């Protein structure tokens, strides 16, 4: 279904746009689908819903309000072809395609209440009328049922009443337990919903149980994120402001129909995430890394750094830690490659897992960590604790950001240095991204072999230059050859993983660092993924197979009492497939 939207801005001539069914945010903000650059229009002013030949308008708590035929909009309001919508100094009219009434240019309508935004606009002298422009962002918009808009409005009103009746912050400060808070909120919420139902202000097609759950989740839990966190098919959640929530399923991004009530609701959820682990987020510290109770990684960023409203990114962890066999079943690597890396861990080879963002580095690091014998003392160091090791002797360390005075920060580098005094057999650093790389390399070269870490890099060869750059970030002036000697003697294996275009995650290459020749670090690829094509459904086709090269330390295996079938390195053998 197509609609004609007629817009009049200030003294400019009327303009008409053709719009399909969908949800359109009106306002001055960069992310609004219909941008109305007028001083009287808020960043996110109103929500226009077009569906099945009908049009609905809803005010988004704008500064000057939204009026329909001069009457302030207090909830989702249906529009007709002769209806004039006022937003700041802008007038709009919507007509469905094929409507018998012409989509003429809207003219001002006298306001219902003196002092309203429309009256102020009407009294503005023509010579001072705002010079406004508008733009429509043509992008796919989810089709939203007007009933959902009504549901959102009802939720907003009940939530506001709940907040008015309960002072949760005061109850928390008074020492009330979490169970007492939850009981009090549920009882009060049920009482409000019962009152609304008795007054017949709740339509029959709104499920009271769903209404109660969604409001409770928004007031006490993580709001619309609760259902997404419980969905095992979702691997990542991305909140781009209150009205856009994306998820990743099978490596593909999808826009959900879930929304928060407003920016304050998103901020409240961020506070609930960061407060239990001693983190904070405010204007002086407008971004934060945190974790959920299940180990899922969280990043949040707010205004003034984020122009899209508060944003949350959650990297979900599965309810159970993935095993080497799981990764074989998923096609991430082969049984031969998994067995070889297990041997490398038992031989105490230092291993770097490399890849891009979202390629699965931390998951692979966790799998490799599972190969460490139970008798070793392991120290893990992370920005936000994510690794889940099953060994009995594990010490977990987590970096700490500065406090509100800018003091008290404990960095990854500080923890790496401290870990050397903790008698570790293995050191696992969640990610090297700065000066701690030098300390990590020195630890690997001074008896703490068998350590593991991850690095952002596009190829195994790029890992060398990345490590060299990060060593220089430590502030220690070292010649390039000295740094490369440290890298060549410290790192034994590089495992490179990628997220491919079909969303799958695969180990692309397993490389051994052989040594240093002149100024060049010498490497050899032992296994690699060879792509053969793309299937009809976009699925990447190919094989993960050996290159034919043998590891230089193969002769060491017999001295350590380990065995490894040499045929897994032969590309012509069928053994490597097993």
VMD Tcl script that draws the C-alpha trace (Angstrom):
set ca {
  {0.00 0.00 0.00}
  {1.30 3.47 -0.89}
  {0.51 6.79 0.76}
  {1.03 10.43 -0.12}
  {2.60 12.57 2.59}
  {2.25 16.32 2.04}
  {4.60 18.52 4.07}
  {4.63 22.32 4.48}
  {7.63 23.84 6.24}
  {7.51 27.53 7.08}
  {7.04 29.66 3.95}
  {8.25 26.98 1.59}
  {5.92 25.46 -1.02}
  {4.26 22.15 -0.18}
  {6.14 18.98 -1.02}
  {4.70 15.52 -1.55}
  {6.29 12.15 -0.86}
  {5.18 8.62 -1.70}
  {5.64 6.21 1.22}
  {4.94 2.46 1.53}
  {3.60 0.64 4.59}
  {5.99 1.00 7.49}
  {7.11 2.84 10.58}
  {8.53 6.37 10.14}
  {10.16 8.46 12.85}
  {9.69 12.22 12.38}
  {12.15 14.69 13.86}
  {15.37 16.67 13.48}
  {17.67 13.76 14.43}
  {20.07 12.14 11.99}
  {18.41 8.75 12.38}
  {14.84 9.90 11.77}
  {13.43 8.50 8.55}
  {11.64 11.79 7.87}
  {13.84 14.68 8.94}
  {12.08 17.99 9.62}
  {14.76 20.60 10.12}
  {12.71 23.13 12.02}
  {13.62 24.75 15.36}
  {10.29 23.75 16.87}
  {10.74 20.05 16.04}
  {12.43 17.76 18.57}
  {15.22 15.28 17.76}
  {12.65 12.44 17.83}
  {9.32 14.22 17.58}
  {6.63 11.77 16.48}
  {6.01 8.29 15.12}
  {4.03 7.80 11.89}
  {2.62 4.30 11.30}
  {1.28 3.37 7.86}
  {-0.50 0.02 7.58}
  {-3.32 -1.49 5.53}
  {-4.62 1.85 4.23}
  {-4.64 3.55 7.62}
  {-2.26 6.12 9.13}
  {-1.53 6.69 12.83}
  {0.50 9.40 14.56}
  {2.02 9.19 18.06}
  {3.96 11.89 19.90}
  {7.36 10.80 21.25}
  {7.45 13.09 24.29}
  {8.49 16.03 22.11}
  {9.17 19.47 23.59}
  {6.35 21.29 21.76}
  {4.00 18.36 21.34}
  {2.15 17.10 18.27}
  {-1.33 18.32 17.33}
  {-4.02 16.79 15.13}
  {-6.52 19.41 13.92}
  {-5.33 21.64 16.75}
  {-5.78 19.03 19.49}
  {-2.73 17.72 21.37}
  {-1.91 14.07 20.68}
  {-1.91 12.03 23.90}
  {-1.74 8.57 22.34}
  {-1.79 6.82 18.97}
  {-4.23 8.86 16.86}
  {-5.69 7.77 13.54}
  {-5.36 10.21 10.63}
  {-7.75 10.88 7.78}
  {-7.15 12.52 4.43}
  {-8.49 15.86 5.72}
  {-6.51 15.71 9.00}
  {-3.77 18.29 9.55}
  {-0.84 17.29 11.76}
  {1.21 20.06 13.37}
  {4.77 19.43 14.59}
  {6.62 22.59 15.55}
  {6.45 24.87 12.50}
  {5.62 21.96 10.18}
  {2.24 20.91 8.83}
  {1.61 17.42 7.45}
  {-1.24 15.57 5.78}
  {-1.39 11.86 4.88}
  {-3.66 10.27 2.27}
  {-3.75 6.65 1.13}
  {-3.24 5.97 -2.57}
  {-6.56 5.88 -4.35}
  {-8.29 8.03 -1.73}
  {-11.27 9.94 -3.08}
  {-10.16 13.06 -1.21}
  {-7.33 15.03 -2.83}
  {-4.05 15.30 -0.93}
  {-4.09 19.08 -0.87}
  {-1.53 21.14 1.00}
  {-2.41 21.39 4.69}
  {-3.29 24.78 6.11}
  {-2.96 25.82 9.76}
  {-5.76 24.79 12.11}
  {-6.70 26.93 15.13}
  {-5.40 25.24 18.30}
  {-7.70 23.78 20.90}
  {-5.77 25.28 23.80}
  {-4.22 28.70 24.02}
  {-0.46 28.72 24.29}
  {-0.03 25.44 22.46}
  {2.76 24.90 19.98}
  {0.38 25.40 17.02}
  {-0.86 28.76 18.35}
  {2.72 29.94 18.83}
  {3.56 28.90 15.30}
  {0.46 30.58 13.90}
  {1.35 33.84 15.62}
  {4.91 33.85 14.30}
  {5.29 36.76 11.84}
  {5.91 35.59 8.28}
  {9.18 37.45 8.06}
  {10.45 35.43 11.04}
  {9.06 32.06 9.95}
  {11.67 29.31 10.25}
  {13.51 28.41 7.08}
  {13.20 24.63 7.31}
  {14.19 21.77 5.08}
  {13.35 18.08 5.23}
  {14.73 14.82 3.98}
  {13.36 11.28 3.86}
  {15.75 8.43 4.54}
  {14.67 5.66 2.17}
  {15.33 2.44 4.04}
  {13.42 -0.70 4.92}
  {11.01 -0.03 7.76}
  {9.33 -2.73 9.79}
  {5.58 -2.89 9.44}
  {4.13 -2.14 12.87}
  {0.60 -3.00 13.84}
  {-1.23 0.08 15.20}
  {-2.30 -2.16 18.06}
  {1.37 -2.38 19.06}
  {1.47 1.40 19.19}
  {-1.58 1.33 21.50}
  {0.15 -1.32 23.62}
  {3.22 0.87 23.92}
  {1.14 3.85 25.00}
  {-0.66 1.79 27.66}
  {2.71 0.48 28.90}
  {4.05 4.02 29.16}
  {1.08 5.17 31.23}
  {1.11 2.17 33.59}
  {4.87 2.35 33.98}
  {4.63 6.06 34.86}
  {1.98 5.23 37.49}
  {4.18 2.44 38.87}
  {7.14 4.80 39.22}
  {4.91 7.37 40.91}
  {3.65 4.85 43.49}
  {7.01 3.21 44.14}
  {10.26 4.97 44.90}
  {12.58 2.08 44.00}
  {15.77 4.00 44.73}
  {14.55 4.89 48.22}
  {13.46 1.29 48.83}
  {16.89 0.07 47.73}
  {18.66 2.60 49.95}
  {16.51 1.53 52.92}
  {18.08 -1.94 52.71}
  {15.18 -3.82 51.13}
  {16.29 -7.15 49.66}
  {15.95 -8.00 45.99}
  {13.14 -10.45 46.77}
  {11.22 -7.79 48.72}
  {11.63 -5.29 45.88}
  {10.41 -7.79 43.30}
  {7.39 -8.77 45.39}
  {6.46 -5.13 46.04}
  {6.75 -4.22 42.36}
  {4.71 -7.22 41.20}
  {1.93 -6.59 43.75}
  {1.74 -2.88 42.92}
  {1.82 -3.54 39.18}
  {-0.97 -6.11 39.37}
  {-3.05 -3.66 41.39}
  {-2.62 -0.92 38.75}
  {-3.53 -3.28 35.90}
  {-6.61 -4.49 37.82}
  {-7.70 -0.86 38.29}
  {-7.27 -0.18 34.58}
  {-9.31 -3.26 33.69}
  {-12.10 -2.38 36.12}
  {-12.32 1.10 34.60}
  {-12.56 -0.55 31.16}
  {-9.54 1.37 29.92}
  {-7.81 -1.80 28.72}
  {-8.93 -3.07 25.32}
  {-9.93 -6.71 25.04}
  {-7.10 -7.60 22.65}
  {-4.36 -6.62 25.14}
  {-3.22 -9.59 27.21}
  {-2.88 -8.46 30.87}
  {-0.27 -11.16 31.57}
  {1.90 -9.99 28.68}
  {1.41 -6.40 29.77}
  {2.48 -7.23 33.32}
  {5.56 -9.17 32.18}
  {6.80 -6.46 29.81}
  {6.34 -3.64 32.34}
  {7.95 -5.71 35.12}
  {10.92 -6.56 32.89}
  {11.35 -2.89 32.02}
  {11.10 -1.80 35.66}
  {13.21 -4.52 37.32}
  {15.10 -6.45 34.65}
  {16.42 -5.74 31.16}
  {13.12 -4.88 29.49}
  {12.67 -6.19 25.92}
  {16.15 -7.72 26.07}
  {14.97 -10.44 28.45}
  {13.27 -12.50 25.73}
  {16.23 -12.05 23.37}
  {18.68 -13.20 26.05}
  {16.55 -16.31 26.59}
  {16.49 -17.07 22.85}
  {19.28 -19.55 22.14}
  {19.26 -18.71 18.42}
  {20.37 -15.13 19.16}
  {24.15 -14.71 19.41}
  {24.39 -10.92 19.60}
  {22.01 -8.10 20.57}
  {22.45 -4.51 19.36}
  {20.34 -1.66 20.74}
  {20.56 1.49 18.60}
  {18.46 3.83 20.70}
  {15.06 2.99 22.21}
  {13.22 2.07 19.00}
  {15.78 -0.03 17.08}
  {16.91 -3.40 18.43}
  {18.87 -5.71 16.12}
  {19.95 -9.30 16.73}
  {22.37 -11.67 15.07}
  {21.10 -15.11 14.16}
  {23.34 -17.58 12.31}
  {25.73 -14.75 11.53}
  {23.04 -12.51 9.96}
  {21.65 -9.26 11.37}
  {17.89 -8.89 11.79}
  {15.78 -5.95 12.97}
  {13.35 -6.99 15.71}
  {9.99 -5.40 16.46}
  {10.92 -4.88 20.11}
  {11.39 -1.37 21.52}
  {12.09 0.44 24.76}
  {9.71 3.12 25.98}
  {12.26 5.94 25.77}
  {15.92 6.85 26.29}
  {15.50 6.80 30.07}
  {14.41 3.16 29.94}
  {17.57 2.21 28.02}
  {19.70 4.15 30.52}
  {17.99 2.35 33.41}
  {18.82 -1.03 31.85}
  {22.46 0.01 31.41}
  {22.60 1.00 35.08}
  {21.24 -2.41 36.12}
  {23.96 -4.11 34.08}
  {26.96 -2.10 35.25}
  {26.07 -1.44 38.92}
  {26.51 -5.03 40.24}
  {30.12 -5.21 38.95}
  {31.14 -1.79 40.24}
  {31.17 -0.01 36.88}
  {29.55 3.35 36.12}
  {28.32 5.32 33.13}
  {27.53 9.02 33.05}
  {28.45 12.18 31.14}
  {32.00 12.11 32.50}
  {32.40 8.41 31.56}
  {29.92 7.94 28.67}
  {30.96 4.40 27.68}
  {31.59 1.21 29.60}
  {32.49 -2.46 29.18}
  {30.68 -4.89 31.45}
  {29.32 -8.41 31.63}
  {26.09 -10.14 32.52}
  {25.81 -12.83 35.19}
  {26.06 -15.56 32.52}
  {29.35 -14.13 31.21}
  {27.93 -12.36 28.17}
  {29.99 -9.34 27.14}
  {28.31 -5.91 27.23}
  {29.36 -2.55 25.79}
  {27.27 0.57 26.35}
  {27.73 4.13 25.09}
  {25.50 7.13 25.73}
  {25.14 10.81 24.87}
  {27.05 13.01 24.14}
  {29.20 10.44 22.31}
  {26.25 8.55 20.82}
  {23.99 10.67 18.61}
  {21.51 7.79 18.20}
  {20.56 7.67 21.86}
  {21.89 5.13 24.38}
  {23.37 2.11 22.60}
  {23.97 -1.37 24.02}
  {25.86 -4.24 22.38}
  {25.67 -7.67 24.01}
  {27.82 -10.56 22.82}
  {25.90 -13.55 24.15}
  {27.59 -16.66 25.45}
  {25.89 -20.00 25.09}
  {24.46 -21.57 28.22}
  {27.17 -24.23 28.02}
  {30.75 -23.73 26.91}
  {31.43 -25.01 23.39}
  {33.77 -27.97 23.06}
  {36.24 -28.97 20.37}
  {33.67 -31.49 19.09}
  {31.03 -28.75 18.80}
  {33.39 -26.75 16.59}
  {34.00 -29.85 14.46}
  {30.25 -30.32 14.08}
  {29.83 -26.65 13.12}
  {32.57 -26.96 10.49}
  {34.86 -24.47 12.24}
  {37.80 -26.89 11.99}
  {38.51 -30.60 11.52}
  {39.21 -33.30 14.06}
  {42.82 -33.49 12.85}
  {43.38 -29.75 13.40}
  {41.73 -29.92 16.84}
  {43.95 -32.83 17.87}
  {47.06 -31.02 16.61}
  {46.25 -27.88 18.63}
  {45.58 -30.03 21.68}
  {49.09 -31.46 21.26}
  {50.45 -27.89 20.95}
  {48.81 -26.94 24.25}
  {50.21 -30.04 25.97}
  {53.66 -29.19 24.57}
  {53.27 -25.74 26.19}
  {53.47 -23.85 22.91}
  {52.48 -20.19 23.23}
  {49.45 -19.64 21.00}
  {47.91 -16.44 19.62}
  {44.32 -16.57 18.35}
  {43.78 -13.87 15.71}
  {40.78 -12.59 13.79}
  {38.40 -9.72 13.27}
  {35.58 -8.46 15.46}
  {32.94 -11.13 16.02}
  {35.01 -13.88 14.42}
  {34.84 -16.09 17.53}
  {38.30 -15.50 19.01}
  {37.18 -15.67 22.64}
  {35.16 -18.84 22.03}
  {38.15 -20.49 20.37}
  {40.43 -19.30 23.18}
  {38.08 -20.94 25.67}
  {38.19 -24.22 23.72}
  {42.00 -24.18 23.58}
  {42.12 -23.40 27.30}
  {40.12 -26.56 27.89}
  {43.11 -28.60 26.66}
  {45.26 -27.40 29.59}
  {45.88 -30.23 32.12}
  {44.06 -30.02 35.45}
  {47.33 -29.92 37.39}
  {48.40 -26.51 36.00}
  {47.80 -23.23 37.85}
  {46.08 -20.87 35.40}
  {45.76 -17.10 35.73}
  {43.26 -15.41 33.39}
  {43.37 -11.66 32.76}
  {40.48 -9.88 31.03}
  {38.81 -6.50 30.68}
  {35.47 -8.12 31.47}
  {35.66 -11.71 32.71}
  {34.26 -13.97 29.96}
  {36.34 -17.14 29.90}
  {34.78 -20.22 31.48}
  {37.49 -22.71 32.39}
  {36.60 -26.04 33.95}
  {40.01 -26.73 35.52}
  {40.10 -26.74 39.34}
  {43.07 -24.35 39.77}
  {42.08 -21.11 38.03}
  {42.61 -17.54 39.26}
  {40.48 -14.96 37.42}
  {41.62 -11.33 37.29}
  {39.60 -8.45 35.85}
  {40.76 -4.93 34.98}
  {39.15 -1.96 36.73}
  {38.26 1.42 35.17}
  {38.98 4.72 36.96}
  {36.53 6.01 39.56}
  {34.54 9.22 39.27}
  {37.65 11.20 40.23}
  {39.67 9.58 37.45}
  {41.74 7.51 39.87}
  {42.04 3.88 40.87}
  {42.28 2.37 37.38}
  {43.92 -1.05 37.12}
  {44.89 -1.90 33.54}
  {45.50 -5.20 31.78}
  {49.20 -4.34 31.81}
  {49.16 -3.91 35.60}
  {47.51 -7.32 35.99}
  {49.97 -9.04 33.63}
  {52.85 -7.71 35.70}
  {51.15 -8.74 38.93}
  {50.38 -12.23 37.61}
  {54.11 -12.95 37.32}
  {54.26 -12.86 41.13}
  {51.39 -15.34 41.46}
  {53.36 -18.43 40.42}
  {51.32 -19.15 37.26}
  {51.93 -22.18 35.07}
  {49.87 -20.59 32.31}
  {48.82 -16.99 31.72}
  {45.75 -16.36 29.56}
  {45.14 -12.77 28.46}
  {41.68 -12.24 26.99}
  {42.98 -9.76 24.42}
  {46.24 -7.88 23.85}
  {45.49 -4.43 22.51}
  {48.19 -2.15 23.94}
  {51.36 -1.93 26.00}
  {50.59 -5.15 27.88}
  {51.79 -6.98 24.76}
  {55.43 -6.33 25.75}
  {54.87 -7.74 29.25}
  {53.06 -10.74 27.78}
  {55.93 -11.50 25.38}
  {58.47 -11.18 28.18}
  {56.45 -13.55 30.35}
  {56.31 -16.08 27.52}
  {60.11 -15.78 27.15}
  {60.85 -16.15 30.85}
  {59.42 -19.52 31.78}
  {55.67 -18.96 31.45}
  {55.35 -20.97 28.26}
  {52.05 -22.50 27.27}
  {50.29 -19.13 27.55}
  {47.39 -18.00 25.34}
  {46.01 -14.68 24.13}
  {43.99 -13.11 21.29}
  {44.81 -10.28 18.88}
  {42.79 -8.39 16.28}
  {44.36 -9.10 12.88}
  {43.23 -9.98 9.36}
  {45.90 -12.60 8.56}
  {48.61 -14.53 10.44}
  {51.23 -12.28 8.85}
  {49.36 -9.21 10.11}
  {49.66 -10.58 13.66}
  {53.41 -9.92 13.58}
  {53.03 -6.27 12.60}
  {50.18 -5.81 15.09}
  {52.26 -7.22 17.93}
  {55.19 -5.02 16.93}
  {52.95 -1.92 16.90}
  {51.45 -2.75 20.30}
  {54.90 -3.28 21.84}
  {55.80 0.24 20.73}
  {52.64 1.46 22.51}
  {54.22 0.41 25.81}
  {56.46 3.48 25.67}
  {59.67 1.44 25.73}
  {61.97 2.43 22.89}
  {63.12 -0.83 21.31}
  {64.65 -1.37 17.86}
  {62.48 -3.23 15.38}
  {64.81 -6.24 15.25}
  {64.73 -6.64 19.05}
  {60.92 -6.65 19.02}
  {60.81 -9.25 16.25}
  {63.30 -11.42 18.11}
  {60.98 -11.30 21.13}
  {58.00 -12.26 18.96}
  {59.82 -15.06 17.11}
  {61.09 -16.65 20.33}
  {57.88 -16.18 22.33}
  {55.06 -17.14 19.93}
  {54.85 -20.71 18.75}
  {51.52 -20.91 16.90}
  {49.03 -18.49 15.34}
  {45.44 -19.61 14.79}
  {43.49 -17.29 12.49}
  {39.68 -17.34 12.51}
  {37.18 -15.40 10.37}
  {33.47 -14.77 10.08}
  {32.59 -15.41 6.45}
  {29.95 -13.75 4.29}
  {27.37 -16.48 5.03}
  {27.72 -15.82 8.76}
  {29.72 -18.97 9.49}
  {32.88 -18.80 11.58}
  {35.84 -20.87 10.44}
  {39.48 -21.33 11.34}
  {41.16 -20.06 8.18}
  {44.77 -20.89 8.94}
  {47.01 -22.53 11.55}
  {50.57 -21.22 11.23}
  {53.82 -21.96 13.03}
  {56.44 -19.30 13.68}
  {59.73 -20.93 12.71}
  {62.21 -18.22 13.66}
  {63.89 -15.03 12.47}
  {65.90 -14.63 9.28}
  {67.50 -11.22 9.02}
  {64.70 -8.74 9.79}
  {61.88 -11.10 8.80}
  {59.87 -13.41 11.07}
  {59.61 -16.74 9.23}
  {56.27 -18.57 9.32}
  {54.84 -21.69 7.71}
  {51.17 -22.55 7.26}
  {50.28 -26.04 8.47}
  {46.50 -25.99 7.85}
  {44.33 -23.65 5.81}
  {40.77 -23.28 4.58}
  {40.49 -23.43 0.80}
  {37.25 -21.96 -0.55}
  {35.91 -23.68 -3.64}
  {32.82 -21.57 -4.30}
  {29.47 -20.34 -3.01}
  {26.31 -22.46 -2.93}
  {22.88 -21.43 -4.16}
  {21.86 -20.28 -0.69}
  {25.02 -18.21 -0.27}
  {26.72 -20.90 1.82}
  {30.50 -20.82 1.58}
  {31.88 -24.05 0.13}
  {35.40 -25.31 0.73}
  {37.66 -27.57 2.76}
  {39.93 -27.08 5.74}
  {42.99 -29.14 4.90}
  {46.73 -29.47 5.59}
  {49.28 -27.73 3.39}
  {51.78 -30.60 3.49}
  {54.27 -28.83 5.79}
  {55.35 -30.61 8.97}
  {55.75 -28.72 12.27}
  {59.40 -28.20 13.22}
  {58.78 -29.61 16.71}
  {57.38 -32.94 15.52}
  {60.47 -34.79 16.80}
  {59.79 -33.46 20.32}
  {56.60 -35.49 20.63}
  {58.27 -38.80 21.36}
  {60.38 -37.20 24.12}
  {57.18 -35.93 25.79}
  {55.37 -39.25 25.49}
  {52.89 -37.86 22.93}
  {51.87 -39.31 19.58}
  {50.53 -37.61 16.47}
  {49.78 -39.38 13.19}
  {51.96 -37.66 10.53}
  {49.31 -38.36 7.89}
  {47.13 -35.52 9.26}
  {49.65 -33.17 7.60}
  {49.37 -34.94 4.23}
  {46.82 -33.23 1.92}
  {46.51 -36.45 -0.11}
  {45.58 -38.55 2.91}
  {42.06 -39.16 4.16}
  {43.23 -39.15 7.78}
  {43.07 -35.35 8.09}
  {39.33 -35.45 7.37}
  {38.61 -37.59 10.43}
}
mol new
graphics top color blue
foreach p $ca { graphics top sphere $p radius 0.5 }
foreach p [lrange $ca 0 end-1] q [lrange $ca 1 end] { graphics top cylinder $p $q radius 0.2 }
display resetview
